Amino acid sequence: MPTHKDDDSGHGLWQEPEDHSGEEIDVSAGFERSDVQPRGILVFLAALSIFVAVTAVLCYGIGMVLFSHMAKQDVKDYGPKSRWATTVNVQPLGNMATSPELQNKLAQVTQQFPTPRLQTDDGNQEIADLHAKEDLLLNNYSWVNQSQGKVRIPIERAMELIAQQGLPVAPQVDHAPLLTGDSKPTVAVPLTSGFARTGYELDTAQALAVTEKQAEQK
């Protein structure tokens, strides 16, 4: 392959590549015989260790400065620490022995925890229980005040009595004359009856009806 040289010294832009095709390579060892220069690796590890050590010292120093500043600010704002704020090592005390009496008291306190309590579900059962309680009050006789003889009657019976006797009429109230552009207000018919079962209650009632029907068929 021809080469381009600037002078006879051989220093030019392109030179003839060395031909190693005639040399035999010894592969009997099965690995590279030349060793890696450890100096570069040692320098990198030493620099990395120094960087980590310096960073740790800086972080510790910055943390101590911030902690000291916060402690001084706490003393300035709230006064010196009391004996109740002292940190105590509780490890020597060990684990407390399990007491059945203590566990029972804890269970009682947990069960009697005041409202509002954390709901364990989405509230469907709670709403269903509320509606069941309302149904008992609306569809059955019960005492309101037994000493005064006040009784709560079923809503169906109350509707019958109102249909027979009517409601008391309030006395007519004289209203001021309407101004120009005003109109007499009218009461609109409600869109619903004001009460509706939830989907959970409807599904529960449907499942109960299916169960009763299957029991009757058997």
C-alpha positions as CSV (number, residue, x, y, z in Angstrom):
1,M,0.0,0.0,0.0
2,P,1.6,3.3,-1.0
3,T,2.1,6.0,1.6
4,H,2.4,9.8,1.4
5,K,5.4,11.2,3.2
6,D,6.5,14.8,3.5
7,D,10.2,14.0,3.7
8,D,12.6,11.2,3.9
9,S,12.4,11.1,7.7
10,G,9.1,9.3,7.5
11,H,7.1,11.9,9.4
12,G,4.1,12.5,7.3
13,L,0.3,12.5,7.2
14,W,0.0,8.8,6.4
15,Q,2.3,6.0,7.3
16,E,2.4,2.4,6.3
17,P,0.7,0.2,9.0
18,E,2.8,-2.5,10.6
19,D,2.2,-5.9,9.2
20,H,1.7,-8.5,12.0
21,S,0.3,-11.2,9.8
22,G,3.5,-13.2,9.9
23,E,3.7,-13.2,13.7
24,E,2.3,-16.1,15.7
25,I,0.1,-15.3,18.8
26,D,0.5,-17.6,21.8
27,V,-3.0,-18.5,23.0
28,S,-2.0,-21.5,25.1
29,A,-2.5,-19.5,28.4
30,G,-6.2,-18.8,27.6
31,F,-6.1,-15.2,28.9
32,E,-4.5,-11.9,28.2
33,R,-0.9,-11.9,29.4
34,S,-0.5,-8.1,29.7
35,D,-1.5,-6.6,33.1
36,V,-3.7,-3.6,33.7
37,Q,-1.9,-0.6,35.1
38,P,-3.1,-0.3,38.7
39,R,-2.1,3.3,39.2
40,G,-5.2,4.8,37.5
41,I,-7.5,2.6,39.5
42,L,-5.7,3.4,42.8
43,V,-5.8,7.1,42.1
44,F,-9.6,6.9,41.3
45,L,-10.4,4.9,44.5
46,A,-8.3,7.3,46.6
47,A,-10.0,10.3,45.2
48,L,-13.4,8.7,45.7
49,S,-12.6,7.9,49.3
50,I,-11.4,11.4,50.0
51,F,-14.6,12.9,48.4
52,V,-16.9,10.6,50.5
53,A,-15.0,11.5,53.7
54,V,-15.0,15.2,53.0
55,T,-18.7,15.1,52.1
56,A,-19.6,13.2,55.3
57,V,-17.6,15.7,57.5
58,L,-19.4,18.6,55.7
59,C,-22.8,17.1,56.2
60,Y,-22.1,16.3,59.9
61,G,-20.9,19.8,60.4
62,I,-23.8,21.4,58.7
63,G,-26.2,19.2,60.7
64,M,-24.6,20.2,64.0
65,V,-24.8,23.9,63.1
66,L,-28.5,23.6,62.2
67,F,-29.2,21.6,65.3
68,S,-27.4,24.1,67.5
69,H,-29.3,27.0,65.9
70,M,-32.7,25.2,66.3
71,A,-31.9,24.5,70.0
72,K,-31.0,28.1,70.7
73,Q,-34.2,29.2,68.9
74,D,-36.3,26.8,71.0
75,V,-34.7,28.1,74.2
76,K,-35.4,31.7,73.0
77,D,-39.0,31.0,72.1
78,Y,-40.1,28.4,74.8
79,G,-37.5,28.8,77.5
80,P,-35.1,26.1,78.8
81,K,-36.0,22.4,78.6
82,S,-37.9,20.9,81.5
83,R,-37.3,17.4,82.9
84,W,-40.4,16.2,81.0
85,A,-38.7,16.9,77.7
86,T,-35.6,14.9,78.6
87,T,-34.9,11.9,76.3
88,V,-34.8,8.7,78.2
89,N,-33.4,5.3,77.0
90,V,-36.2,2.7,77.5
91,Q,-34.2,-0.2,76.1
92,P,-33.1,-1.5,79.6
93,L,-36.7,-1.8,80.6
94,G,-37.3,-4.6,78.1
95,N,-40.7,-5.7,76.7
96,M,-43.7,-5.4,78.9
97,A,-45.3,-8.6,79.9
98,T,-48.7,-9.3,78.3
99,S,-51.5,-8.9,80.8
100,P,-55.0,-10.4,80.0
101,E,-56.6,-7.8,82.3
102,L,-54.9,-5.0,80.4
103,Q,-55.8,-6.5,77.1
104,N,-59.5,-6.7,78.2
105,K,-59.5,-3.1,79.3
106,L,-57.9,-2.0,76.1
107,A,-60.6,-3.9,74.1
108,Q,-63.3,-2.2,76.2
109,V,-61.9,1.2,75.7
110,T,-61.6,0.5,71.9
111,Q,-65.2,-0.6,71.7
112,Q,-66.4,2.4,73.7
113,F,-64.4,4.9,71.7
114,P,-66.5,8.1,71.4
115,T,-68.1,9.1,68.1
116,P,-67.3,9.9,65.4
117,R,-65.6,6.6,64.9
118,L,-63.6,5.5,61.9
119,Q,-65.8,3.7,59.5
120,T,-64.6,0.3,58.4
121,D,-66.7,0.3,55.2
122,D,-68.3,2.9,52.9
123,G,-71.2,3.5,55.3
124,N,-73.8,1.4,53.5
125,Q,-74.6,-0.7,56.5
126,E,-74.8,2.3,58.7
127,I,-77.3,4.0,56.4
128,A,-79.3,0.7,56.2
129,D,-79.4,0.5,60.0
130,L,-80.6,4.1,60.2
131,H,-83.4,3.4,57.7
132,A,-84.4,0.3,59.6
133,K,-84.7,2.3,62.8
134,E,-86.7,5.0,60.9
135,D,-89.1,2.3,59.5
136,L,-89.7,1.0,63.1
137,L,-90.6,4.5,64.2
138,L,-92.8,5.2,61.2
139,N,-94.7,2.0,61.0
140,N,-95.3,1.1,64.6
141,Y,-96.9,2.5,67.8
142,S,-94.4,3.7,70.4
143,W,-94.3,6.0,73.4
144,V,-93.0,9.5,73.0
145,N,-93.7,10.4,76.7
146,Q,-95.5,7.8,78.7
147,S,-96.0,10.1,81.7
148,Q,-97.8,12.7,79.5
149,G,-99.7,10.1,77.5
150,K,-98.0,11.0,74.2
151,V,-97.9,8.2,71.7
152,R,-96.2,7.9,68.3
153,I,-98.7,6.4,65.7
154,P,-97.8,4.8,62.4
155,I,-97.5,7.1,59.5
156,E,-100.3,5.4,57.5
157,R,-102.7,5.9,60.4
158,A,-101.6,9.5,60.7
159,M,-102.4,10.1,57.0
160,E,-105.9,8.5,57.4
161,L,-106.6,10.9,60.3
162,I,-105.4,13.9,58.4
163,A,-107.6,12.9,55.4
164,Q,-110.6,12.6,57.7
165,Q,-110.1,15.6,60.0
166,G,-107.9,17.8,57.9
167,L,-105.1,20.1,59.0
168,P,-105.6,23.1,61.2
169,V,-105.8,26.3,59.1
170,A,-103.6,29.2,59.9
171,P,-105.2,32.6,60.2
172,Q,-105.2,34.7,57.2
173,V,-102.3,37.2,57.1
174,D,-102.6,40.5,55.4
175,H,-99.8,41.0,53.0
176,A,-98.6,44.3,51.7
177,P,-99.6,45.1,48.1
178,L,-97.2,43.8,45.5
179,L,-94.9,46.3,43.9
180,T,-94.6,46.8,40.2
181,G,-92.9,43.8,38.6
182,D,-93.4,41.5,41.6
183,S,-95.4,38.3,41.4
184,K,-97.0,36.2,44.1
185,P,-94.8,33.2,45.0
186,T,-96.1,29.8,44.3
187,V,-95.1,26.5,45.9
188,A,-93.8,24.0,43.4
189,V,-94.6,20.3,43.6
190,P,-91.6,18.4,44.9
191,L,-89.8,16.2,42.4
192,T,-89.5,13.2,44.8
193,S,-91.3,12.0,47.9
194,G,-88.2,13.0,49.9
195,F,-87.1,9.4,50.7
196,A,-85.3,6.8,48.6
197,R,-83.6,3.5,49.4
198,T,-79.9,3.3,48.7
199,G,-78.5,0.8,46.1
200,Y,-77.1,-1.3,48.9
201,E,-80.5,-1.6,50.6
202,L,-82.2,-2.4,47.3
203,D,-79.6,-5.1,46.5
204,T,-79.9,-6.5,50.1
205,A,-83.7,-6.6,49.8
206,Q,-83.5,-8.3,46.4
207,A,-81.1,-10.9,47.7
208,L,-83.3,-11.6,50.7
209,A,-86.4,-12.0,48.5
210,V,-84.6,-14.5,46.2
211,T,-83.5,-16.4,49.3
212,E,-87.0,-16.5,50.7
213,K,-88.4,-17.6,47.3
214,Q,-85.9,-20.5,47.1
215,A,-86.8,-21.5,50.6
216,E,-90.5,-21.6,49.7
217,Q,-89.8,-23.7,46.6
218,K,-88.0,-26.3,48.6
